[in-house]
Amino acid sequence: MTGKSIKLDKINRKIITTLHTNAGLSNVDLADRVGLSKSACFERVKALKEAGYFGMFVTELDMDRICEHIFAYIEFTLENNTFKNREIFEKKINGIPELMDCFYVAGSYHYISYACCSNVQELNKLCDSLTADESLGIADIAQRVVLNRAKWHLGYPLDKLRWLD
């Protein structure tokens, strides 16, 4: 997702911060919010996209109104935590849409993934298929089914982070 660097001046930071939580905002509305002409705003957004500052634009869905589902965190412990084994594991999980993200972490397990499945039975099938694949070298899987979403990721706390020059 990296490209050529662009100076993240005050206007570019404002564009990034605004689009980060309002990806569907029109160029006209964005230009008004950041204090630019429509054409200048369009050119800045285009340059930021081409430079790789935006990965993709997605829309948050109201899953409860759309389909039956469960969310779960899945903790993976590998038998052998070598670079080669991590590479094999990561390649495989990147092809599984139910695993929406996955982090390599420090601690008592090696990876934690956020998953969405139709139901607990489908979650179990997914985990069983992963542990059955010996090439992945999974020693243990722990599932943590989400009972209630107390807070949802509403964007990174950009105003609380130190920007890179």
Buried (B, 14 or more C-beta within 10 A) or exposed (E): EEEEEBEBEEBBBBBBBBBBEEBEBEBEEBBEBBEBEEEEBBEBBEBBBEBEBBEEEEEEEEEEEEEEEBBBEBBBBBEEBEEEBBEBBEEBBEEBEBBEEBEEEEEEBBBBBBBBBEEEEBBEBBBEEBBEEEEBBBEEBEBEEEEEEEEEEEEEEEEEEEEEE
